[in-house]
Amino acid sequence: MRTCIKREVDEAEFAKFVANHIGLWSSGDADYRVYVERVKMTGGYWNKPVAVRDHGKFILIEDQ
């Protein structure tokens, strides 16, 4: 099971994180967007969530 920490950050740190992670996929709209990293696994890929923009909140999801 994955253990993670959700950390709220300011918009500048969020933008820097997303810009520095080449290859992130995103899905959502103007108010809510999820950024995922594609991880190759046996039999396919897993979309690992790494960041969320939710109505003005900026959240990074970090493995522990």
PDBQT receptor file of N, H, CA, C and O in Angstrom, charges set to zero:
ATOM      1  N   MET A   1       0.834  -1.171   0.000  1.00  0.00    +0.000 N 
ATOM      2  CA  MET A   1       0.000   0.000   0.000  1.00  0.00    +0.000 C 
ATOM      3  C   MET A   1       0.889   1.248   0.000  1.00  0.00    +0.000 C 
ATOM      4  O   MET A   1       1.933   1.276   0.652  1.00  0.00    +0.000 OA
ATOM      5  N   ARG A   2       0.476   2.250  -0.717  1.00  0.00    +0.000 N 
ATOM      6  H   ARG A   2      -0.372   2.227  -1.247  1.00  0.00    +0.000 HD
ATOM      7  CA  ARG A   2       1.236   3.489  -0.835  1.00  0.00    +0.000 C 
ATOM      8  C   ARG A   2       0.950   4.408   0.351  1.00  0.00    +0.000 C 
ATOM      9  O   ARG A   2      -0.207   4.685   0.666  1.00  0.00    +0.000 OA
ATOM     10  N   THR A   3       2.013   4.877   1.004  1.00  0.00    +0.000 N 
ATOM     11  H   THR A   3       2.953   4.652   0.747  1.00  0.00    +0.000 HD
ATOM     12  CA  THR A   3       1.881   5.858   2.063  1.00  0.00    +0.000 C 
ATOM     13  C   THR A   3       2.345   7.194   1.517  1.00  0.00    +0.000 C 
ATOM     14  O   THR A   3       3.434   7.286   0.949  1.00  0.00    +0.000 OA
ATOM     15  N   CYS A   4       1.531   8.235   1.682  1.00  0.00    +0.000 N 
ATOM     16  H   CYS A   4       0.647   8.160   2.143  1.00  0.00    +0.000 HD
ATOM     17  CA  CYS A   4       1.895   9.520   1.120  1.00  0.00    +0.000 C 
ATOM     18  C   CYS A   4       1.500  10.655   2.047  1.00  0.00    +0.000 C 
ATOM     19  O   CYS A   4       0.682  10.493   2.952  1.00  0.00    +0.000 OA
ATOM     20  N   ILE A   5       2.102  11.804   1.796  1.00  0.00    +0.000 N 
ATOM     21  H   ILE A   5       2.767  11.936   1.061  1.00  0.00    +0.000 HD
ATOM     22  CA  ILE A   5       1.819  13.028   2.527  1.00  0.00    +0.000 C 
ATOM     23  C   ILE A   5       1.256  14.031   1.540  1.00  0.00    +0.000 C 
ATOM     24  O   ILE A   5       1.828  14.239   0.470  1.00  0.00    +0.000 OA
ATOM     25  N   LYS A   6       0.138  14.656   1.889  1.00  0.00    +0.000 N 
ATOM     26  H   LYS A   6      -0.327  14.487   2.758  1.00  0.00    +0.000 HD
ATOM     27  CA  LYS A   6      -0.432  15.727   1.076  1.00  0.00    +0.000 C 
ATOM     28  C   LYS A   6      -0.006  17.037   1.714  1.00  0.00    +0.000 C 
ATOM     29  O   LYS A   6      -0.286  17.291   2.885  1.00  0.00    +0.000 OA
ATOM     30  N   ARG A   7       0.675  17.868   0.933  1.00  0.00    +0.000 N 
ATOM     31  H   ARG A   7       0.902  17.662  -0.019  1.00  0.00    +0.000 HD
ATOM     32  CA  ARG A   7       1.207  19.121   1.461  1.00  0.00    +0.000 C 
ATOM     33  C   ARG A   7       0.694  20.284   0.624  1.00  0.00    +0.000 C 
ATOM     34  O   ARG A   7       0.896  20.323  -0.589  1.00  0.00    +0.000 OA
ATOM     35  N   GLU A   8       0.027  21.235   1.283  1.00  0.00    +0.000 N 
ATOM     36  H   GLU A   8      -0.137  21.204   2.269  1.00  0.00    +0.000 HD
ATOM     37  CA  GLU A   8      -0.470  22.415   0.576  1.00  0.00    +0.000 C 
ATOM     38  C   GLU A   8       0.678  23.418   0.440  1.00  0.00    +0.000 C 
ATOM     39  O   GLU A   8       1.393  23.695   1.403  1.00  0.00    +0.000 OA
ATOM     40  N   VAL A   9       0.841  23.958  -0.772  1.00  0.00    +0.000 N 
ATOM     41  H   VAL A   9       0.261  23.733  -1.555  1.00  0.00    +0.000 HD
ATOM     42  CA  VAL A   9       1.925  24.895  -1.068  1.00  0.00    +0.000 C 
ATOM     43  C   VAL A   9       1.345  26.133  -1.747  1.00  0.00    +0.000 C 
ATOM     44  O   VAL A   9       0.167  26.166  -2.103  1.00  0.00    +0.000 OA
ATOM     45  N   ASP A  10       2.190  27.149  -1.920  1.00  0.00    +0.000 N 
ATOM     46  H   ASP A  10       3.147  27.121  -1.630  1.00  0.00    +0.000 HD
ATOM     47  CA  ASP A  10       1.720  28.337  -2.628  1.00  0.00    +0.000 C 
ATOM     48  C   ASP A  10       1.814  28.103  -4.142  1.00  0.00    +0.000 C 
ATOM     49  O   ASP A  10       2.412  27.126  -4.594  1.00  0.00    +0.000 OA
ATOM     50  N   GLU A  11       1.224  28.998  -4.901  1.00  0.00    +0.000 N 
ATOM     51  H   GLU A  11       0.738  29.791  -4.534  1.00  0.00    +0.000 HD
ATOM     52  CA  GLU A  11       1.133  28.835  -6.349  1.00  0.00    +0.000 C 
ATOM     53  C   GLU A  11       2.503  28.797  -7.021  1.00  0.00    +0.000 C 
ATOM     54  O   GLU A  11       2.695  28.051  -7.981  1.00  0.00    +0.000 OA
ATOM     55  N   ALA A  12       3.457  29.589  -6.530  1.00  0.00    +0.000 N 
ATOM     56  H   ALA A  12       3.301  30.194  -5.750  1.00  0.00    +0.000 HD
ATOM     57  CA  ALA A  12       4.799  29.628  -7.131  1.00  0.00    +0.000 C 
ATOM     58  C   ALA A  12       5.518  28.290  -6.976  1.00  0.00    +0.000 C 
ATOM     59  O   ALA A  12       6.117  27.797  -7.931  1.00  0.00    +0.000 OA
ATOM     60  N   GLU A  13       5.464  27.699  -5.782  1.00  0.00    +0.000 N 
ATOM     61  H   GLU A  13       4.978  28.100  -5.006  1.00  0.00    +0.000 HD
ATOM     62  CA  GLU A  13       6.110  26.402  -5.564  1.00  0.00    +0.000 C 
ATOM     63  C   GLU A  13       5.435  25.308  -6.391  1.00  0.00    +0.000 C 
ATOM     64  O   GLU A  13       6.104  24.422  -6.922  1.00  0.00    +0.000 OA
ATOM     65  N   PHE A  14       4.109  25.376  -6.496  1.00  0.00    +0.000 N 
ATOM     66  H   PHE A  14       3.566  26.096  -6.064  1.00  0.00    +0.000 HD
ATOM     67  CA  PHE A  14       3.361  24.408  -7.297  1.00  0.00    +0.000 C 
ATOM     68  C   PHE A  14       3.772  24.496  -8.763  1.00  0.00    +0.000 C 
ATOM     69  O   PHE A  14       4.033  23.476  -9.402  1.00  0.00    +0.000 OA
ATOM     70  N   ALA A  15       3.829  25.719  -9.295  1.00  0.00    +0.000 N 
ATOM     71  H   ALA A  15       3.617  26.547  -8.777  1.00  0.00    +0.000 HD
ATOM     72  CA  ALA A  15       4.204  25.910 -10.699  1.00  0.00    +0.000 C 
ATOM     73  C   ALA A  15       5.624  25.414 -10.964  1.00  0.00    +0.000 C 
ATOM     74  O   ALA A  15       5.891  24.821 -12.008  1.00  0.00    +0.000 OA
ATOM     75  N   LYS A  16       6.526  25.654 -10.026  1.00  0.00    +0.000 N 
ATOM     76  H   LYS A  16       6.309  26.136  -9.177  1.00  0.00    +0.000 HD
ATOM     77  CA  LYS A  16       7.912  25.187 -10.174  1.00  0.00    +0.000 C 
ATOM     78  C   LYS A  16       7.964  23.658 -10.180  1.00  0.00    +0.000 C 
ATOM     79  O   LYS A  16       8.687  23.065 -10.980  1.00  0.00    +0.000 OA
ATOM     80  N   PHE A  17       7.202  23.022  -9.292  1.00  0.00    +0.000 N 
ATOM     81  H   PHE A  17       6.615  23.505  -8.642  1.00  0.00    +0.000 HD
ATOM     82  CA  PHE A  17       7.161  21.560  -9.221  1.00  0.00    +0.000 C 
ATOM     83  C   PHE A  17       6.673  20.970 -10.540  1.00  0.00    +0.000 C 
ATOM     84  O   PHE A  17       7.293  20.053 -11.080  1.00  0.00    +0.000 OA
ATOM     85  N   VAL A  18       5.565  21.493 -11.057  1.00  0.00    +0.000 N 
ATOM     86  H   VAL A  18       5.062  22.238 -10.619  1.00  0.00    +0.000 HD
ATOM     87  CA  VAL A  18       4.986  20.975 -12.297  1.00  0.00    +0.000 C 
ATOM     88  C   VAL A  18       5.931  21.215 -13.475  1.00  0.00    +0.000 C 
ATOM     89  O   VAL A  18       6.065  20.348 -14.338  1.00  0.00    +0.000 OA
ATOM     90  N   ALA A  19       6.579  22.365 -13.524  1.00  0.00    +0.000 N 
ATOM     91  H   ALA A  19       6.470  23.070 -12.823  1.00  0.00    +0.000 HD
ATOM     92  CA  ALA A  19       7.503  22.678 -14.621  1.00  0.00    +0.000 C 
ATOM     93  C   ALA A  19       8.742  21.788 -14.600  1.00  0.00    +0.000 C 
ATOM     94  O   ALA A  19       9.288  21.463 -15.654  1.00  0.00    +0.000 OA
ATOM     95  N   ASN A  20       9.185  21.395 -13.419  1.00  0.00    +0.000 N 
ATOM     96  H   ASN A  20       8.741  21.658 -12.562  1.00  0.00    +0.000 HD
ATOM     97  CA  ASN A  20      10.402  20.584 -13.298  1.00  0.00    +0.000 C 
ATOM     98  C   ASN A  20      10.159  19.089 -13.487  1.00  0.00    +0.000 C 
ATOM     99  O   ASN A  20      11.120  18.324 -13.575  1.00  0.00    +0.000 OA
ATOM    100  N   HIS A  21       8.921  18.661 -13.551  1.00  0.00    +0.000 N 
ATOM    101  H   HIS A  21       8.141  19.282 -13.479  1.00  0.00    +0.000 HD
ATOM    102  CA  HIS A  21       8.604  17.243 -13.749  1.00  0.00    +0.000 C 
ATOM    103  C   HIS A  21       8.143  17.033 -15.190  1.00  0.00    +0.000 C 
ATOM    104  O   HIS A  21       6.955  17.106 -15.502  1.00  0.00    +0.000 OA
ATOM    105  N   ILE A  22       9.101  16.775 -16.037  1.00  0.00    +0.000 N 
ATOM    106  H   ILE A  22      10.067  16.715 -15.783  1.00  0.00    +0.000 HD
ATOM    107  CA  ILE A  22       8.818  16.569 -17.456  1.00  0.00    +0.000 C 
ATOM    108  C   ILE A  22       8.062  15.251 -17.621  1.00  0.00    +0.000 C 
ATOM    109  O   ILE A  22       8.403  14.241 -17.005  1.00  0.00    +0.000 OA
ATOM    110  N   GLY A  23       7.042  15.283 -18.455  1.00  0.00    +0.000 N 
ATOM    111  H   GLY A  23       6.765  16.103 -18.955  1.00  0.00    +0.000 HD
ATOM    112  CA  GLY A  23       6.306  14.068 -18.749  1.00  0.00    +0.000 C 
ATOM    113  C   GLY A  23       5.067  13.859 -17.892  1.00  0.00    +0.000 C 
ATOM    114  O   GLY A  23       4.439  12.803 -17.970  1.00  0.00    +0.000 OA
ATOM    115  N   LEU A  24       4.700  14.852 -17.069  1.00  0.00    +0.000 N 
ATOM    116  H   LEU A  24       5.210  15.710 -17.006  1.00  0.00    +0.000 HD
ATOM    117  CA  LEU A  24       3.467  14.703 -16.293  1.00  0.00    +0.000 C 
ATOM    118  C   LEU A  24       2.262  14.765 -17.216  1.00  0.00    +0.000 C 
ATOM    119  O   LEU A  24       2.245  15.537 -18.175  1.00  0.00    +0.000 OA
ATOM    120  N   TRP A  25       1.277  13.967 -16.932  1.00  0.00    +0.000 N 
ATOM    121  H   TRP A  25       1.291  13.340 -16.153  1.00  0.00    +0.000 HD
ATOM    122  CA  TRP A  25       0.002  14.024 -17.636  1.00  0.00    +0.000 C 
ATOM    123  C   TRP A  25      -0.970  14.741 -16.724  1.00  0.00    +0.000 C 
ATOM    124  O   TRP A  25      -0.851  14.659 -15.501  1.00  0.00    +0.000 OA
ATOM    125  N   SER A  26      -1.928  15.443 -17.301  1.00  0.00    +0.000 N 
ATOM    126  H   SER A  26      -2.025  15.510 -18.294  1.00  0.00    +0.000 HD
ATOM    127  CA  SER A  26      -2.915  16.115 -16.460  1.00  0.00    +0.000 C 
ATOM    128  C   SER A  26      -4.306  15.938 -17.042  1.00  0.00    +0.000 C 
ATOM    129  O   SER A  26      -4.489  15.713 -18.238  1.00  0.00    +0.000 OA
ATOM    130  N   SER A  27      -5.274  16.049 -16.151  1.00  0.00    +0.000 N 
ATOM    131  H   SER A  27      -5.125  16.232 -15.179  1.00  0.00    +0.000 HD
ATOM    132  CA  SER A  27      -6.665  15.931 -16.542  1.00  0.00    +0.000 C 
ATOM    133  C   SER A  27      -7.489  16.818 -15.624  1.00  0.00    +0.000 C 
ATOM    134  O   SER A  27      -7.201  16.926 -14.432  1.00  0.00    +0.000 OA
ATOM    135  N   GLY A  28      -8.505  17.445 -16.175  1.00  0.00    +0.000 N 
ATOM    136  H   GLY A  28      -8.739  17.356 -17.143  1.00  0.00    +0.000 HD
ATOM    137  CA  GLY A  28      -9.375  18.264 -15.357  1.00  0.00    +0.000 C 
ATOM    138  C   GLY A  28      -9.865  19.482 -16.116  1.00  0.00    +0.000 C 
ATOM    139  O   GLY A  28      -9.877  19.500 -17.347  1.00  0.00    +0.000 OA
ATOM    140  N   ASP A  29     -10.273  20.508 -15.361  1.00  0.00    +0.000 N 
ATOM    141  H   ASP A  29     -10.263  20.493 -14.361  1.00  0.00    +0.000 HD
ATOM    142  CA  ASP A  29     -10.764  21.735 -15.966  1.00  0.00    +0.000 C 
ATOM    143  C   ASP A  29     -10.095  22.934 -15.299  1.00  0.00    +0.000 C 
ATOM    144  O   ASP A  29      -9.072  22.784 -14.630  1.00  0.00    +0.000 OA
ATOM    145  N   ALA A  30     -10.673  24.129 -15.479  1.00  0.00    +0.000 N 
ATOM    146  H   ALA A  30     -11.504  24.251 -16.022  1.00  0.00    +0.000 HD
ATOM    147  CA  ALA A  30     -10.068  25.354 -14.961  1.00  0.00    +0.000 C 
ATOM    148  C   ALA A  30     -10.018  25.393 -13.434  1.00  0.00    +0.000 C 
ATOM    149  O   ALA A  30      -9.124  26.022 -12.869  1.00  0.00    +0.000 OA
ATOM    150  N   ASP A  31     -10.958  24.734 -12.755  1.00  0.00    +0.000 N 
ATOM    151  H   ASP A  31     -11.685  24.222 -13.214  1.00  0.00    +0.000 HD
ATOM    152  CA  ASP A  31     -11.011  24.779 -11.291  1.00  0.00    +0.000 C 
ATOM    153  C   ASP A  31     -10.318  23.603 -10.617  1.00  0.00    +0.000 C 
ATOM    154  O   ASP A  31      -9.821  23.735  -9.498  1.00  0.00    +0.000 OA
ATOM    155  N   TYR A  32     -10.280  22.461 -11.281  1.00  0.00    +0.000 N 
ATOM    156  H   TYR A  32     -10.684  22.353 -12.190  1.00  0.00    +0.000 HD
ATOM    157  CA  TYR A  32      -9.734  21.257 -10.667  1.00  0.00    +0.000 C 
ATOM    158  C   TYR A  32      -8.892  20.506 -11.696  1.00  0.00    +0.000 C 
ATOM    159  O   TYR A  32      -9.384  20.174 -12.774  1.00  0.00    +0.000 OA
ATOM    160  N   ARG A  33      -7.650  20.242 -11.376  1.00  0.00    +0.000 N 
ATOM    161  H   ARG A  33      -7.251  20.512 -10.499  1.00  0.00    +0.000 HD
ATOM    162  CA  ARG A  33      -6.767  19.525 -12.294  1.00  0.00    +0.000 C 
ATOM    163  C   ARG A  33      -5.862  18.598 -11.492  1.00  0.00    +0.000 C 
ATOM    164  O   ARG A  33      -5.303  19.001 -10.471  1.00  0.00    +0.000 OA
ATOM    165  N   VAL A  34      -5.718  17.360 -11.952  1.00  0.00    +0.000 N 
ATOM    166  H   VAL A  34      -6.172  17.033 -12.781  1.00  0.00    +0.000 HD
ATOM    167  CA  VAL A  34      -4.848  16.371 -11.328  1.00  0.00    +0.000 C 
ATOM    168  C   VAL A  34      -3.663  16.122 -12.258  1.00  0.00    +0.000 C 
ATOM    169  O   VAL A  34      -3.839  15.933 -13.461  1.00  0.00    +0.000 OA
ATOM    170  N   TYR A  35      -2.464  16.124 -11.695  1.00  0.00    +0.000 N 
ATOM    171  H   TYR A  35      -2.321  16.278 -10.718  1.00  0.00    +0.000 HD
ATOM    172  CA  TYR A  35      -1.244  15.826 -12.449  1.00  0.00    +0.000 C 
ATOM    173  C   TYR A  35      -0.753  14.450 -12.018  1.00  0.00    +0.000 C 
ATOM    174  O   TYR A  35      -0.630  14.173 -10.825  1.00  0.00    +0.000 OA
ATOM    175  N   VAL A  36      -0.476  13.593 -12.990  1.00  0.00    +0.000 N 
ATOM    176  H   VAL A  36      -0.577  13.818 -13.959  1.00  0.00    +0.000 HD
ATOM    177  CA  VAL A  36      -0.034  12.231 -12.694  1.00  0.00    +0.000 C 
ATOM    178  C   VAL A  36       1.276  11.924 -13.413  1.00  0.00    +0.000 C 
ATOM    179  O   VAL A  36       1.590  12.483 -14.464  1.00  0.00    +0.000 OA
ATOM    180  N   GLU A  37       2.016  11.018 -12.804  1.00  0.00    +0.000 N 
ATOM    181  H   GLU A  37       1.761  10.564 -11.951  1.00  0.00    +0.000 HD
ATOM    182  CA  GLU A  37       3.246  10.501 -13.384  1.00  0.00    +0.000 C 
ATOM    183  C   GLU A  37       2.950   9.070 -13.817  1.00  0.00    +0.000 C 
ATOM    184  O   GLU A  37       2.429   8.279 -13.031  1.00  0.00    +0.000 OA
ATOM    185  N   ARG A  38       3.276   8.736 -15.054  1.00  0.00    +0.000 N 
ATOM    186  H   ARG A  38       3.699   9.378 -15.693  1.00  0.00    +0.000 HD
ATOM    187  CA  ARG A  38       3.005   7.381 -15.550  1.00  0.00    +0.000 C 
ATOM    188  C   ARG A  38       4.149   6.468 -15.130  1.00  0.00    +0.000 C 
ATOM    189  O   ARG A  38       5.308   6.720 -15.459  1.00  0.00    +0.000 OA
ATOM    190  N   VAL A  39       3.819   5.417 -14.407  1.00  0.00    +0.000 N 
ATOM    191  H   VAL A  39       2.877   5.212 -14.140  1.00  0.00    +0.000 HD
ATOM    192  CA  VAL A  39       4.802   4.468 -13.901  1.00  0.00    +0.000 C 
ATOM    193  C   VAL A  39       4.580   3.137 -14.601  1.00  0.00    +0.000 C 
ATOM    194  O   VAL A  39       3.482   2.584 -14.553  1.00  0.00    +0.000 OA
ATOM    195  N   LYS A  40       5.627   2.616 -15.256  1.00  0.00    +0.000 N 
ATOM    196  H   LYS A  40       6.520   3.065 -15.295  1.00  0.00    +0.000 HD
ATOM    197  CA  LYS A  40       5.509   1.337 -15.950  1.00  0.00    +0.000 C 
ATOM    198  C   LYS A  40       5.500   0.204 -14.934  1.00  0.00    +0.000 C 
ATOM    199  O   LYS A  40       6.351   0.122 -14.048  1.00  0.00    +0.000 OA
ATOM    200  N   MET A  41       4.516  -0.659 -15.091  1.00  0.00    +0.000 N 
ATOM    201  H   MET A  41       3.825  -0.593 -15.811  1.00  0.00    +0.000 HD
ATOM    202  CA  MET A  41       4.389  -1.828 -14.229  1.00  0.00    +0.000 C 
ATOM    203  C   MET A  41       4.183  -3.052 -15.108  1.00  0.00    +0.000 C 
ATOM    204  O   MET A  41       3.969  -2.929 -16.314  1.00  0.00    +0.000 OA
ATOM    205  N   THR A  42       4.246  -4.221 -14.508  1.00  0.00    +0.000 N 
ATOM    206  H   THR A  42       4.420  -4.320 -13.528  1.00  0.00    +0.000 HD
ATOM    207  CA  THR A  42       3.987  -5.440 -15.241  1.00  0.00    +0.000 C 
ATOM    208  C   THR A  42       2.565  -5.396 -15.788  1.00  0.00    +0.000 C 
ATOM    209  O   THR A  42       1.606  -5.260 -15.029  1.00  0.00    +0.000 OA
ATOM    210  N   GLY A  43       2.435  -5.509 -17.090  1.00  0.00    +0.000 N 
ATOM    211  H   GLY A  43       3.215  -5.619 -17.707  1.00  0.00    +0.000 HD
ATOM    212  CA  GLY A  43       1.121  -5.536 -17.705  1.00  0.00    +0.000 C 
ATOM    213  C   GLY A  43       0.547  -4.175 -18.044  1.00  0.00    +0.000 C 
ATOM    214  O   GLY A  43      -0.611  -4.083 -18.452  1.00  0.00    +0.000 OA
ATOM    215  N   GLY A  44       1.329  -3.110 -17.885  1.00  0.00    +0.000 N 
ATOM    216  H   GLY A  44       2.269  -3.184 -17.553  1.00  0.00    +0.000 HD
ATOM    217  CA  GLY A  44       0.803  -1.799 -18.265  1.00  0.00    +0.000 C 
ATOM    218  C   GLY A  44       1.400  -0.662 -17.460  1.00  0.00    +0.000 C 
ATOM    219  O   GLY A  44       2.543  -0.727 -17.008  1.00  0.00    +0.000 OA
ATOM    220  N   TYR A  45       0.612   0.367 -17.292  1.00  0.00    +0.000 N 
ATOM    221  H   TYR A  45      -0.317   0.420 -17.659  1.00  0.00    +0.000 HD
ATOM    222  CA  TYR A  45       1.058   1.569 -16.594  1.00  0.00    +0.000 C 
ATOM    223  C   TYR A  45       0.123   1.883 -15.439  1.00  0.00    +0.000 C 
ATOM    224  O   TYR A  45      -1.045   1.494 -15.440  1.00  0.00    +0.000 OA
ATOM    225  N   TRP A  46       0.658   2.595 -14.454  1.00  0.00    +0.000 N 
ATOM    226  H   TRP A  46       1.607   2.910 -14.454  1.00  0.00    +0.000 HD
ATOM    227  CA  TRP A  46      -0.120   3.100 -13.336  1.00  0.00    +0.000 C 
ATOM    228  C   TRP A  46       0.003   4.614 -13.344  1.00  0.00    +0.000 C 
ATOM    229  O   TRP A  46       1.115   5.135 -13.435  1.00  0.00    +0.000 OA
ATOM    230  N   ASN A  47      -1.094   5.324 -13.251  1.00  0.00    +0.000 N 
ATOM    231  H   ASN A  47      -1.997   4.900 -13.176  1.00  0.00    +0.000 HD
ATOM    232  CA  ASN A  47      -1.079   6.780 -13.179  1.00  0.00    +0.000 C 
ATOM    233  C   ASN A  47      -0.968   7.187 -11.714  1.00  0.00    +0.000 C 
ATOM    234  O   ASN A  47      -1.957   7.172 -10.982  1.00  0.00    +0.000 OA
ATOM    235  N   LYS A  48       0.245   7.551 -11.290  1.00  0.00    +0.000 N 
ATOM    236  H   LYS A  48       1.048   7.563 -11.885  1.00  0.00    +0.000 HD
ATOM    237  CA  LYS A  48       0.533   7.910  -9.905  1.00  0.00    +0.000 C 
ATOM    238  C   LYS A  48       0.262   9.403  -9.700  1.00  0.00    +0.000 C 
ATOM    239  O   LYS A  48       0.972  10.227 -10.277  1.00  0.00    +0.000 OA
ATOM    240  N   PRO A  49      -0.737   9.781  -8.901  1.00  0.00    +0.000 N 
ATOM    241  CA  PRO A  49      -1.013  11.197  -8.671  1.00  0.00    +0.000 C 
ATOM    242  C   PRO A  49       0.138  11.863  -7.910  1.00  0.00    +0.000 C 
ATOM    243  O   PRO A  49       0.615  11.322  -6.912  1.00  0.00    +0.000 OA
ATOM    244  N   VAL A  50       0.583  13.032  -8.377  1.00  0.00    +0.000 N 
ATOM    245  H   VAL A  50       0.195  13.471  -9.188  1.00  0.00    +0.000 HD
ATOM    246  CA  VAL A  50       1.678  13.741  -7.719  1.00  0.00    +0.000 C 
ATOM    247  C   VAL A  50       1.313  15.173  -7.335  1.00  0.00    +0.000 C 
ATOM    248  O   VAL A  50       1.980  15.766  -6.487  1.00  0.00    +0.000 OA
ATOM    249  N   ALA A  51       0.265  15.741  -7.944  1.00  0.00    +0.000 N 
ATOM    250  H   ALA A  51      -0.277  15.258  -8.632  1.00  0.00    +0.000 HD
ATOM    251  CA  ALA A  51      -0.124  17.113  -7.625  1.00  0.00    +0.000 C 
ATOM    252  C   ALA A  51      -1.591  17.340  -8.000  1.00  0.00    +0.000 C 
ATOM    253  O   ALA A  51      -2.118  16.722  -8.925  1.00  0.00    +0.000 OA
ATOM    254  N   VAL A  52      -2.234  18.247  -7.254  1.00  0.00    +0.000 N 
ATOM    255  H   VAL A  52      -1.805  18.749  -6.503  1.00  0.00    +0.000 HD
ATOM    256  CA  VAL A  52      -3.635  18.589  -7.502  1.00  0.00    +0.000 C 
ATOM    257  C   VAL A  52      -3.810  20.094  -7.346  1.00  0.00    +0.000 C 
ATOM    258  O   VAL A  52      -3.321  20.697  -6.391  1.00  0.00    +0.000 OA
ATOM    259  N   ARG A  53      -4.514  20.685  -8.302  1.00  0.00    +0.000 N 
ATOM    260  H   ARG A  53      -4.910  20.195  -9.078  1.00  0.00    +0.000 HD
ATOM    261  CA  ARG A  53      -4.954  22.080  -8.161  1.00  0.00    +0.000 C 
ATOM    262  C   ARG A  53      -6.465  22.027  -7.972  1.00  0.00    +0.000 C 
ATOM    263  O   ARG A  53      -7.194  21.584  -8.859  1.00  0.00    +0.000 OA
ATOM    264  N   ASP A  54      -6.929  22.481  -6.814  1.00  0.00    +0.000 N 
ATOM    265  H   ASP A  54      -6.337  22.841  -6.094  1.00  0.00    +0.000 HD
ATOM    266  CA  ASP A  54      -8.342  22.346  -6.467  1.00  0.00    +0.000 C 
ATOM    267  C   ASP A  54      -8.906  23.685  -6.005  1.00  0.00    +0.000 C 
ATOM    268  O   ASP A  54      -8.727  24.072  -4.850  1.00  0.00    +0.000 OA
ATOM    269  N   HIS A  55      -9.583  24.389  -6.900  1.00  0.00    +0.000 N 
ATOM    270  H   HIS A  55      -9.728  24.075  -7.838  1.00  0.00    +0.000 HD
ATOM    271  CA  HIS A  55     -10.257  25.655  -6.578  1.00  0.00    +0.000 C 
ATOM    272  C   HIS A  55      -9.368  26.601  -5.774  1.00  0.00    +0.000 C 
ATOM    273  O   HIS A  55      -9.767  27.065  -4.705  1.00  0.00    +0.000 OA
ATOM    274  N   GLY A  56      -8.168  26.892  -6.277  1.00  0.00    +0.000 N 
ATOM    275  H   GLY A  56      -7.844  26.516  -7.145  1.00  0.00    +0.000 HD
ATOM    276  CA  GLY A  56      -7.265  27.836  -5.615  1.00  0.00    +0.000 C 
ATOM    277  C   GLY A  56      -6.336  27.234  -4.582  1.00  0.00    +0.000 C 
ATOM    278  O   GLY A  56      -5.466  27.936  -4.066  1.00  0.00    +0.000 OA
ATOM    279  N   LYS A  57      -6.490  25.955  -4.260  1.00  0.00    +0.000 N 
ATOM    280  H   LYS A  57      -7.197  25.385  -4.679  1.00  0.00    +0.000 HD
ATOM    281  CA  LYS A  57      -5.559  25.269  -3.367  1.00  0.00    +0.000 C 
ATOM    282  C   LYS A  57      -4.568  24.506  -4.245  1.00  0.00    +0.000 C 
ATOM    283  O   LYS A  57      -4.938  23.955  -5.281  1.00  0.00    +0.000 OA
ATOM    284  N   PHE A  58      -3.326  24.482  -3.823  1.00  0.00    +0.000 N 
ATOM    285  H   PHE A  58      -3.026  24.930  -2.981  1.00  0.00    +0.000 HD
ATOM    286  CA  PHE A  58      -2.266  23.794  -4.558  1.00  0.00    +0.000 C 
ATOM    287  C   PHE A  58      -1.667  22.742  -3.647  1.00  0.00    +0.000 C 
ATOM    288  O   PHE A  58      -1.072  23.068  -2.620  1.00  0.00    +0.000 OA
ATOM    289  N   ILE A  59      -1.826  21.460  -4.029  1.00  0.00    +0.000 N 
ATOM    290  H   ILE A  59      -2.309  21.196  -4.863  1.00  0.00    +0.000 HD
ATOM    291  CA  ILE A  59      -1.442  20.335  -3.169  1.00  0.00    +0.000 C 
ATOM    292  C   ILE A  59      -0.444  19.450  -3.883  1.00  0.00    +0.000 C 
ATOM    293  O   ILE A  59      -0.663  19.044  -5.025  1.00  0.00    +0.000 OA
ATOM    294  N   LEU A  60       0.667  19.150  -3.198  1.00  0.00    +0.000 N 
ATOM    295  H   LEU A  60       0.845  19.479  -2.271  1.00  0.00    +0.000 HD
ATOM    296  CA  LEU A  60       1.647  18.190  -3.697  1.00  0.00    +0.000 C 
ATOM    297  C   LEU A  60       1.468  16.898  -2.917  1.00  0.00    +0.000 C 
ATOM    298  O   LEU A  60       1.251  16.921  -1.706  1.00  0.00    +0.000 OA
ATOM    299  N   ILE A  61       1.560  15.776  -3.612  1.00  0.00    +0.000 N 
ATOM    300  H   ILE A  61       1.737  15.758  -4.596  1.00  0.00    +0.000 HD
ATOM    301  CA  ILE A  61       1.415  14.460  -2.989  1.00  0.00    +0.000 C 
ATOM    302  C   ILE A  61       2.782  13.787  -3.051  1.00  0.00    +0.000 C 
ATOM    303  O   ILE A  61       3.280  13.460  -4.128  1.00  0.00    +0.000 OA
ATOM    304  N   GLU A  62       3.376  13.585  -1.881  1.00  0.00    +0.000 N 
ATOM    305  H   GLU A  62       2.971  13.850  -1.006  1.00  0.00    +0.000 HD
ATOM    306  CA  GLU A  62       4.744  13.061  -1.802  1.00  0.00    +0.000 C 
ATOM    307  C   GLU A  62       4.755  11.682  -1.150  1.00  0.00    +0.000 C 
ATOM    308  O   GLU A  62       4.049  11.439  -0.171  1.00  0.00    +0.000 OA
ATOM    309  N   ASP A  63       5.563  10.787  -1.705  1.00  0.00    +0.000 N 
ATOM    310  H   ASP A  63       6.136  10.984  -2.501  1.00  0.00    +0.000 HD
ATOM    311  CA  ASP A  63       5.730   9.464  -1.101  1.00  0.00    +0.000 C 
ATOM    312  C   ASP A  63       6.463   9.602   0.225  1.00  0.00    +0.000 C 
ATOM    313  O   ASP A  63       7.307  10.480   0.400  1.00  0.00    +0.000 OA
ATOM    314  N   GLN A  64       6.122   8.721   1.147  1.00  0.00    +0.000 N 
ATOM    315  H   GLN A  64       5.436   8.008   1.004  1.00  0.00    +0.000 HD
ATOM    316  CA  GLN A  64       6.789   8.744   2.437  1.00  0.00    +0.000 C 
ATOM    317  C   GLN A  64       7.611   7.495   2.608  1.00  0.00    +0.000 C 
ATOM    318  O   GLN A  64       8.259   7.319   3.640  1.00  0.00    +0.000 OA
TER     319      GLN A  64
